[in-house]
């Protein structure tokens, strides 16, 4: 595998020395920064598109920092590492800005596999997709319904963009997870389904009588193509 450039974000200057050494043992080029010492906008100048954020227990503001990095540099891929985290904390991290989450204990090999998956990423396809009253503009990273801007999280926007790029076609959960997260599908992971629920709510859609997002049992989801 090719070597990776990684920006490792820590909360204390003396933290994560073992993690940094482990990444270097795996052939990564690592730049370490202390979160409180660098604003998210300044991180955008870094040459690395892979950002590993080591989140310590009770660390204040780490998830908001991930969100701000995502806003400052949307092409980045963010891996959040937790010492401990329940399912809710992991979902919040993913919805806030992280692309993937790992909770200790995990091996250097697993972390490296996640980083390589994120590095492959999803090819950017800037474009505008019109589906009746729904307009999704990738270049502007905006979505509007009947002229009204939708307030979407990054994951909700990426999911809507993926479906809008294939109107009338079923997109299975494995494809959604791989394209949005750069990771393989895990049948126990319900984050995609939860994202669909939230997205439908913002679209004013009804799962039983959908106008926009339709569930296809045992397969995945599709964006209903306009009839006119």
C-alpha positions as a printed NumPy array, in Angstrom:
array([[  0.   ,   0.   ,   0.   ],
       [  1.203,   3.559,  -0.641],
       [  2.344,   5.628,   2.327],
       [ -0.101,   8.143,   3.763],
       [  0.247,  11.724,   4.964],
       [ -1.653,  12.045,   8.232],
       [ -2.369,  15.042,  10.44 ],
       [ -2.749,  13.739,  14.   ],
       [ -4.733,  16.101,  16.216],
       [ -4.297,  15.727,  19.985],
       [ -5.554,  17.592,  23.061],
       [ -2.282,  17.67 ,  25.028],
       [  1.311,  18.029,  23.788],
       [  2.316,  14.87 ,  25.691],
       [ -0.651,  12.818,  24.464],
       [ -0.792,  10.084,  21.838],
       [  2.973,   9.509,  21.525],
       [  2.324,   5.786,  21.156],
       [ -0.339,   6.406,  18.519],
       [  2.007,   8.659,  16.552],
       [  4.773,   6.076,  16.752],
       [  2.366,   3.365,  15.642],
       [  1.315,   5.305,  12.567],
       [  4.951,   5.868,  11.661],
       [  5.677,   2.157,  12.132],
       [  2.984,   1.535,   9.539],
       [  4.789,   3.822,   7.086],
       [  2.68 ,   6.954,   7.546],
       [  4.138,  10.449,   7.456],
       [  2.668,  12.098,  10.543],
       [  2.296,  15.762,  11.455],
       [  1.127,  16.235,  15.05 ],
       [ -0.82 ,  19.33 ,  16.107],
       [ -2.459,  20.306,  19.393],
       [ -6.129,  21.07 ,  18.842],
       [ -6.276,  24.217,  20.988],
       [ -3.14 ,  25.58 ,  19.295],
       [ -4.474,  25.645,  15.74 ],
       [ -7.807,  26.964,  14.435],
       [ -9.63 ,  24.618,  12.058],
       [ -9.275,  27.134,   9.213],
       [ -5.484,  27.037,   9.563],
       [ -5.484,  23.268,   9.231],
       [ -6.796,  23.758,   5.708],
       [ -3.294,  24.797,   4.689],
       [ -1.912,  21.376,   5.599],
       [ -0.85 ,  19.1  ,   2.764],
       [ -2.645,  16.147,   4.326],
       [ -6.265,  15.338,   3.544],
       [ -6.315,  12.641,   6.253],
       [ -7.031,  14.022,   9.712],
       [ -6.968,  11.741,  12.758],
       [ -8.528,  13.369,  15.827],
       [ -7.675,  11.682,  19.123],
       [-10.63 ,  12.482,  21.396],
       [ -9.877,  12.056,  25.078],
       [-12.61 ,  11.396,  27.663],
       [-14.515,  14.571,  28.539],
       [-12.536,  16.584,  25.985],
       [-14.575,  19.724,  25.404],
       [-15.172,  21.002,  21.901],
       [-13.53 ,  18.167,  19.962],
       [-16.616,  17.344,  17.902],
       [-17.305,  21.005,  17.16 ],
       [-13.685,  21.24 ,  16.011],
       [-14.295,  18.325,  13.605],
       [-17.337,  20.142,  12.261],
       [-15.332,  23.317,  11.693],
       [-12.545,  21.409,   9.914],
       [-15.164,  19.875,   7.634],
       [-16.524,  23.341,   6.84 ],
       [-13.052,  24.819,   6.276],
       [-11.805,  21.937,   4.158],
       [-14.606,  19.775,   2.728],
       [-12.148,  17.553,   0.842],
       [-10.6  ,  16.287,   4.088],
       [-11.242,  12.821,   5.491],
       [-11.599,  12.735,   9.283],
       [-11.1  ,   9.707,  11.536],
       [-12.199,  10.215,  15.164],
       [-10.55 ,   8.016,  17.797],
       [-12.278,   7.548,  21.17 ],
       [-10.937,   6.134,  24.401],
       [-14.515,   5.208,  25.184],
       [-17.785,   5.973,  23.425],
       [-21.3  ,   4.591,  23.371],
       [-23.324,   4.29 ,  20.174],
       [-24.875,   7.745,  20.593],
       [-21.456,   9.422,  20.861],
       [-20.275,   7.62 ,  17.737],
       [-23.35 ,   8.649,  15.744],
       [-22.932,  12.266,  16.9  ],
       [-19.294,  12.187,  15.792],
       [-20.243,  10.896,  12.346],
       [-23.021,  13.426,  11.945],
       [-20.836,  16.261,  13.199],
       [-18.07 ,  15.8  ,  10.658],
       [-16.111,  12.59 ,  11.136],
       [-16.02 ,  10.109,   8.246],
       [-15.259,   7.138,  10.471],
       [-14.952,   6.345,  14.169],
       [-12.784,   3.849,  16.061],
       [-13.095,   3.077,  19.781],
       [-10.169,   1.6  ,  21.686],
       [ -8.942,  -1.063,  21.791],
       [ -8.071,  -1.363,  18.091],
       [ -4.964,  -2.566,  16.291],
       [ -2.546,  -0.491,  14.239],
       [ -3.519,  -2.669,  11.289],
       [ -7.222,  -1.811,  11.629],
       [ -6.513,   1.905,  11.956],
       [ -4.298,   1.793,   8.875],
       [ -7.003,  -0.069,   6.921],
       [ -9.533,   2.636,   7.819],
       [ -7.138,   5.378,   6.74 ],
       [ -6.421,   3.71 ,   3.394],
       [-10.162,   3.301,   2.833],
       [-10.688,   6.988,   3.562],
       [ -7.78 ,   7.954,   1.298],
       [ -9.438,   6.178,  -1.607],
       [-12.419,   8.346,  -0.884],
       [-15.234,   9.13 ,  -3.276],
       [-14.426,  10.851,  -6.568],
       [-15.84 ,  14.322,  -6.69 ],
       [-18.525,  14.831,  -9.314],
       [-19.458,  18.5  ,  -9.095],
       [-22.818,  19.042, -10.679],
       [-26.412,  20.089, -10.23 ],
       [-29.25 ,  17.584,  -9.984],
       [-32.841,  18.719, -10.504],
       [-35.597,  16.383,  -9.419],
       [-38.772,  18.403,  -9.709],
       [-38.97 ,  20.79 ,  -6.762],
       [-35.787,  19.301,  -5.288],
       [-32.462,  20.749,  -6.46 ],
       [-29.111,  19.411,  -5.227],
       [-26.03 ,  21.457,  -6.15 ],
       [-22.762,  19.681,  -5.364],
       [-20.534,  22.586,  -6.344],
       [-22.313,  24.909,  -3.909],
       [-22.929,  22.04 ,  -1.449],
       [-26.536,  23.113,  -1.127],
       [-29.958,  21.559,  -1.506],
       [-33.242,  23.374,  -2.001],
       [-36.835,  22.194,  -1.937],
       [-39.3  ,  24.439,  -3.748],
       [-36.718,  27.226,  -3.501],
       [-36.219,  26.783,   0.246],
       [-32.711,  25.915,   1.437],
       [-32.514,  22.675,   3.399],
       [-30.417,  22.62 ,   6.57 ],
       [-28.568,  19.307,   6.127],
       [-25.658,  17.698,   7.918],
       [-22.689,  16.63 ,   5.797],
       [-23.836,  13.006,   5.825],
       [-27.416,  13.929,   4.918],
       [-26.189,  16.064,   2.02 ],
       [-23.837,  13.345,   0.743],
       [-26.631,  10.768,   0.884],
       [-29.069,  13.053,  -0.924],
       [-26.398,  13.866,  -3.515],
       [-25.7  ,  10.176,  -4.099],
       [-29.387,   9.381,  -4.608],
       [-29.98 ,  12.486,  -6.739],
       [-27.173,  11.431,  -9.065],
       [-29.051,   8.172,  -9.788],
       [-32.758,   9.129,  -9.893],
       [-35.072,   6.157, -10.159],
       [-32.24 ,   3.701,  -9.427],
       [-31.974,   1.655,  -6.251],
       [-28.751,   2.337,  -4.329],
       [-27.992,  -0.477,  -1.897],
       [-26.771,   0.124,   1.646],
       [-23.32 ,  -1.29 ,   0.916],
       [-22.827,   1.229,  -1.906],
       [-24.107,   4.069,   0.262],
       [-21.711,   3.205,   3.104],
       [-18.757,   2.771,   0.743],
       [-19.396,   5.957,  -1.257],
       [-20.159,   8.196,   1.698],
       [-17.838,   6.772,   4.358],
       [-15.277,   4.924,   2.252],
       [-15.915,   1.861,   4.414],
       [-17.477,  -1.582,   3.938],
       [-21.101,  -2.11 ,   4.964],
       [-21.811,  -3.633,   8.368],
       [-25.325,  -5.094,   8.66 ],
       [-25.369,  -4.127,  12.357],
       [-24.741,  -0.463,  11.535],
       [-28.03 ,   1.451,  11.37 ],
       [-26.501,   4.899,  10.814],
       [-27.552,   4.982,   7.141],
       [-31.163,   4.132,   8.   ],
       [-31.186,   6.759,  10.752],
       [-29.803,   9.298,   8.293],
       [-32.63 ,   8.486,   5.865],
       [-35.192,   9.038,   8.643],
       [-33.764,  12.477,   9.399],
       [-33.462,  13.387,   5.736],
       [-37.086,  12.426,   5.09 ],
       [-38.164,  14.58 ,   8.013],
       [-36.378,  17.594,   6.536],
       [-37.914,  16.904,   3.114],
       [-41.368,  16.609,   4.671],
       [-41.517,  13.116,   3.182],
       [-43.649,  10.16 ,   4.303],
       [-42.037,   6.717,   4.367],
       [-45.412,   5.048,   3.718],
       [-46.321,   7.333,   0.81 ],
       [-42.993,   8.809,  -0.318],
       [-42.607,  11.648,  -2.768],
       [-38.796,  11.704,  -2.731],
       [-37.   ,   8.815,  -0.981],
       [-38.407,   5.32 ,  -1.381],
       [-37.287,   2.252,   0.569],
       [-36.891,  -0.906,  -1.492],
       [-37.192,  -3.841,   0.878],
       [-34.052,  -5.954,   1.087],
       [-32.18 ,  -3.688,  -1.345],
       [-31.742,  -0.051,  -0.399],
       [-33.115,   3.371,  -1.284],
       [-33.919,   5.387,  -4.391],
       [-34.808,   8.946,  -5.18 ],
       [-38.126,   8.951,  -6.998],
       [-37.664,  10.46 , -10.449],
       [-40.132,  13.246, -11.29 ],
       [-42.947,  12.17 , -13.596],
       [-42.804,  15.304, -15.702]])
